[in-house]
C-alpha cells in the first residue's frame, strides 16, 4: 500500500504523502479494515488535492495518502456505497470543492442548506411530517429536525444543520500568530479538548516541547471537563423524563466541578488555561487537595442519585430499550466517542493512541453497552467514575514535577511543507485537528472534525420506531454539537 504511516501529533513531510488514484485509495481502504478520521481537500493552483487519513486503533497508527483532481475532473466513484462511514465526509468534500462522489446514496448539503433542501418524503394516507426548529423554544443553537411519522411513531428523522456559516477554519488560516482564543471558542462546551488539540498541533509544527507538568495539567482539565459535562447531561436526561429531583441534584453537582475549574483558571469552562507552550495556571498542593475533596464529594452525590434513578421504575421505563442503536449500525456509520461506546464499539483515543499519561494508569474501561438511552446514561456515570480515578492519579503524578515550569516560550516559525493530525478525546469523542503548512511555514489548510460530525446520523437511527415524544430524551442522551458541525 502506498500510504505514509505516522502517529497522533507527529509531523510528516507533506511531500512524503503519496499521490495515488482514487481507485487505489478505495481498494486499499477495503483491505485495510481501518476507520476514516480525515477526508479533506486543499486547493493547489487549479488542482484539488484530497487527503485521506485512516486510523488503526489497535496499534495507534495513522495512515495518510492523497489523490489529485485536475480542473477537468469533477467526479469520482463514491466510497459510501460500500463504506457508509464516508457518507458525510464525501458530502462535505463535494460541498467545498464541487467534486461529485458519483452514486452517493444521500448527497445532500452539510452546511449550505437554506435554499430548497431536498428533504426525504414519504407518502401514505396517514403519514404526516413534524418539523422542529431551526429556531427552538429554549436557549439552543439552530438546527432543523424533520420527522416522518405514522401517528406517533417515527419512521424517519432528517437533520438539517449549518445555519451560522462561521468560517472558523479559514480564520485559523488567516491568523498571523497562535490563536488559542479562537481554538477554545469553536465549541463552547469542549474548550479544553479543542484548545488542547490546536495547541498540540502547533507545538508539533513549531518543534516546541512543553513540560511534563503542563501535559499533566492539561489532562486533569480535560477530565474535569468530561466529569462536568457528563454530570450536566445526566441531569438533562433526568429533566426530559420529568424526574426533577435528579435534574436539580445533577445540576448543582456539575456546578461544583466547574467552580473548581474557575478557581484554577479564572473561567468555569477553562478558558485561558491552555496556550501554545503549556498552561497559564499551575496546580499547587493546596489546589490539588481542593480538587480531590471536591471529587470525593461529587462522587458520593452522583453514586447516590444514580442508584436512586436506576431503581425508579418510571425512569427505567423511559430509558430502557428507548432509542436503540446497535453495535453493527454504530460501527458502520463510523460513530466515535461515548456514542460509539454506548453501543459497544470500543474506541477511545486516550488509550488507543498511546498517550503515556493515560496508558500508564491501568484504568478500567467502562462496560459493554446495549445502545439505548439507559446505556448512554449509564456510560456517562461509568466515565465520571473513571475520570475521577484518572484525575486523582494524575494529581499524584504532578508531585514528581514540582520544579517544572508550566509554560515555555514557543517557537514562532512553523515547519514548512508539513502535515500534522492532532486527536484529543473530548467528552463527546475524538476532536481531530489537521494542519497543513506551505513552503514558508504558513498554514495553508486547517481542518476540524468534531465527534458530532460522525454521530449526528446516530440520532436519526435512534429515533426510528420510537414515539415522537421520545425524541427530546434521545436527543439529550447524545447531546451532539451544532456549532461543532457548523464550521
N, C-alpha and C positions, 0 to 999 in steps of 0.2 A: 504494500500500500504506500501511496505517495503522500504522506502526511508528516508534519513536524510534530514531535511529541514533547510536551512541556508539563509544567505543574502550575497549580494555583499561585498567583503572584510571582511568576517567573518570566522575566522579559525574554522575548525571542526577536531575532533579527527579521524584520518584515520581508527582506529579500530571500530568507530561507524558507518562507512559506511557499509550498509548491503551487504551480498553476496547472490544473488538470481540467478535463472536460466535465460537464455536469453529469454526463452518463457514468463516468468513472467514479465521481463522488457518490452518486446514488448506489452504484454497485458495491462500493466499499462499505457504505453505511449498512447495507443489508447484511453484509458479512460480519461487521464489527459487533453488532448487538450492544451498542452503547446508546446513550441518550444525548439529545441535542441541547446545548446550553447557549449557542450563539449562531445566528444566521443573519449576517449584516452586510450591507452594501457600502461601497465607498466609490465616489466619483474619481476617475483617473483620466483627466483630459476628456476625450469624447467617449471613453470606455467606462464601464461599471464593473468593479471587482466585487465578487461575492465571497465573503469569508464564511466558512462553516466550521464550527467548534463543537466537538463531541467530547463527552466525559466518560471515562472508565472509572466508576466509583469504587470498584473492587480494589484498585491499586492506586487511586488518587492521581490519575494522569489525565491530561487534556490533549486531544488530537486536533490539529488545525490544518486546513487546506483551503484552497481558493480556486475560483474559476473566473475567467474574464469574458464579459459580454461586449463585443464591439457595437458601435452605434446601429448597425443594420440588423442586429439580433435582438428581438423584443419578446422572446418567449423561450420556454423550456418545458419539458415534461415534468409535471408536478410530482413531488415526493409523497404528498399527503395520501394519495390513493392507497399506497402500501404501508405508509408510516404516518398515522393520524397525528402524532405529536408535532409534526411540522406544519399543521394547518394554519396556525396563526402567524408563525414566522414567515411563511410564504405570502400570506395576505399583507403583512406589514412591508415586506420587501417590494411587492408589487405596487403598493400604495406610494412608497417613497421613490421608486425608480422606474415604474412603468413597464417592468419586465414580467410578463404574464406566466404563471405556472399553469400550463395547459391541463385541462381535465381536473382541476382542483374542484372538489365537490361542494365547497362553501366559500366561494371567492367574493367576500364582502368586505366593506371598509372596516378598518380597525379604529381610525380616528376621524377621517374626513367623511362624515356620515350624515350631515344635516339635510342634504337635498335628495329626495326620492330614494331613501334607503330601501333596498329590496327585502322587505320582511317576508318570512315564511308564512304561507297561507294554508289553512285547512278549510275544507268545505263539508257541509252537513247541516241538516235542519236544526240540530240542537248545539252546534258548535258556535262558540262565541269567543270574543277577544277581551282581555282585560289589560289595559295599559296603565303603567305606573311610571311617574317621572316624565321628563328629566328633573323637574322641579319637585322636591319632596317636602312633606309636611314638617319634617324635623330638620335639624342643622346637619345637612349631609351634602356631599358633593353631587354633581349632576350625573345621572345615569338613567337610561330608559329601559324598562323591562316590559316585554310584550308576551302575555300568556295566551296560549291556545287551550281553551277549556271545553269540556263537555259537562255541563252542570258545574259542580265544584271541583271536578277532577282535572288536573293539569296534564295535558298531553305533551305540550312543548313550551319551553321558555326561550325567547330570544333576547339577548342582552346587547344593547347598543350604547357604547361609551364614546368618549373622546370629544367633549364639548369645549374644553378650555384652550387647547392648542397652545400650550405654554412655551414650546420651543426650548426646553431645558437642555437637550443635548447640544444644540447649537450654541447656547450660552457658554457651555464648557469649552467649546472650540474657540470662541471669541475671547475667553478670559486670558488676560496678559500675565496674570500671576496665579498662584494657587488660590482656589476659591472654595474653601471649606464651608463658608456660609451658604453658598449655593448648594453644595452637596447635602448639607443637613436640612435643607428646605425642600428637597424634591418630594419627600414623603414624610409628613409631619409626625406620624406615629412610629417611624423607623429611623429616627435621627441618628442613632448610634450606628446602626447597620450600614446606612448609606454613607455616612461620613467616614466610617472605617474602610469601606470598600474603595472609596475615592482616594483616601489618604494612602492606603497600601499600594494602589496603582501608581500614584505619583512618586511615592518613595522608591518603588522598584525602578521606575523610569529615570529617576534622578540619582540613583545609586546612593540613597540616604538610608543609613542603618539606624533604626531607633533602639532605645534601650529595652532591656527585659522588663524593667519596671513599667515603662509606658505600654508595652504589649500586654502586660497583665492587667493594668488599669482599664485599658480598652475592653478587654474581655469581661471584666467584672461589670462594667457599664452595659455591655451587650446583654449579659444575663439578667441584669436588673431591668433592662428594657423588656426582655422576654417575660419576666415574672409579672411586671406591672400590667402589660397589655393582656396577658393571659387571664389574670385575675379580673380585669375590667371586662373582658369578653365573657367570662363565666357569669358575671353579674348581668351582662346584657342578655345572655341566653335565658337566665332566670327571669328577667324582666319581660321577655317576649312570651314566657309561659304564664305571666301574671303571678309569678312567685316573688312577691315584692320583698319579703324578708331577705331572700338570697341576693336580690338586686342591690338592696341597701347595704348589706354586710360586705359584699364583694366590692362595692363602690368605695366604701370607707377604707377597706383594706388596701385597695390599689393606691389610694391617696398616701398612705404611709410609705409606700415604696417610692413614689415619685417625689415626695417631700424629702426623702433621704437623698435622692439624686440632686435635688435643689441645694442641699447642704454641701454636696461635693463640688458642684459646678456652677451654682447660681442659677440654674434652669431646671425646672421639673422634668424636662424632656431631654436633658443632656446637651442642649445647645451650647456651643463654645468649649466643650470639653476636649474634643479631638482636633488637632491640627496636623498638617503635614510636618513630620519631625517628632511627633509624640503626642503628649497631652498637656493641657494647660493647668491642670489641678492635680495635686498629689492626694493620696490617701494615707494619712498618718495612723499611728496606733489607736489614737482616740477615735478617729473617724471609723476605722475598721471595727472597733468594738461596738460603735453605734450601729453599724451595718449588721453585724451578727445579732445584736439584740433585736433589731427590727425584724430580721429574717425569722428568728425564733418565735417572735410574737405573731407574725402574719401566718407562719406555717401552722400554728395551732388553730388559728381562726379559719384558715382555708380547709384544714382537715375536718374540723367540726362542722362547718357549713356544708361542705361537700358530702359528708356522711349523712347529714340530715336530708339533703336533697335526694340522694340516691336511695333513701329509704322512704321517700314520699311518693305514694302511688300516682298522684296527679302529675308529678314531674316525670316519672319513669314512662308513663303512658304517652306523654308528649314527645319524649326524646327517643325512646327505643323503637327501632325499625322505621324511623322517620328520616327522609332524605338520604337514602342509602346510595352510596357509590361503591361498586365492587372493586376489588383489587385489580382485576383484569382491565376494567374501564379506566381506572386511575392511571395505571401503567401505560395503557395505550394512548391516553391523552397527554402523557408527559407531565403528569402532576408532580409537584415538588413540595417540600416543607411539611408543615403539620397537616395540610390537606391530604398529601400523599400518605403520610404515616398513619393517619386516622383510617385509611383504607387498607393498611397492611403493607404499603410499599416502603421499604426500609431505606430511606435516603436522608442523610444529614451531613452537610458539607463540613460541619465542625470536626467530625470524626472521619469522614470519607476522604478528605483531602489532607490528612496527615498534619494537622495543626498540633504542634508539640505540646502546647499548653492545655489542649483538650485530651489528646490521645494518651497522655501520661497520667491521667486522673483516675483511670479504672472506674468510669461512671457507668452505671447500669442504664441501658436504653429502655424507653417506655415499652408498654405492652403491645401485643399484636391486636389490631383493632378490626372492627366489623364494618366501618364505613358509614355509620348512621350518625345522627345528631348526638346521641349519647356517647359514641366513640370520640367525636370531636370535643365534647365537653370533658370527657374523662382523660383524653390525651393532654389537654391543657393542664389539668390537675397534676398528671404524672410529670409533665415537663416543668411545672412550677417546683415540684419536689426535687427534680433533677437539677434545675438551675440553682436552687438554694444550696444543694450539695456542692455544685461546681464553684459557686461564689466563695463559700467557706474555705474550700481547698485552695482557691486562687489567693485569697487573703493570707493564708499561711505561707504560700509561695512568695508573696510580696515581701515578707520579712527577710528573705535571703538577698534582697536587692535594695536595702535601705540606702546605700551610698550612691545608687544610680541617680542620674538626673532624669527628669521627666520629659525634657524637650532638648533636641539637638537642632542646630541650625541646618535646615535642609539645603541641599544643593539647588541652585536656581535653574540650571540648564537640564533639560531632559535629553535622554539618549535619542540620537537621530535614527530614522527608519526602523522603528521598533514597534512591537505589539505586546501588550500585557493584558491578561484576563485576571480580574480580582473578584473572588467569590467570598461572600460573607453570609453565614446562616442567620438571617434575621428571624424575628419571631414568626413571620408568615412562611419563611423558607429562604431559599438562596437568592440573595441580591447579587447580580452579576454586572460588573462594570468592565467594559473593554475599551482600551485606549490605543490609538494608532498614531504614531508621530511621523513627520516628514524629514526631509533632508537637513533641516536646520533645528530639529528638535521641537518644532511647532506641532501642536495637536491638530491632526487632520480629520480625525473621526473619534467621537466619544459616544459609545452605545451603552444604554442602560437596559437591563431586564429585571423588572420586579417579579417576585414569585406569583403575583396575581395574573401576570401575563399568561402564565401556564394554566392557572387554576380557575379562571372565570367560567370556562365551559364545564368544570366540575359542578358548579352551582346549577347550571342548566340541566345537567343529568340528574342531579339530586332531587329536583322538584318533580320530575316526571312521575306520574301515577300517584302523586300526593294531592291533598286538598290545597286550594288557593290560600286558605288561612294558615297553612304550614309554611308558606314562603318566607315570612319575616323570620321565623325560627331557623329555617335552613340557611337563609342569607346571613344571619348573625352568627351561625355556627361556623361559617367560613371567614366572615369579616374580611372580605377582599378589598383591595385598594383601588379607588377610582383614579386618584392622582398618579399612582404608580404605573397606571396603564396609559395615562394621558400626558405623554412627554412632549 
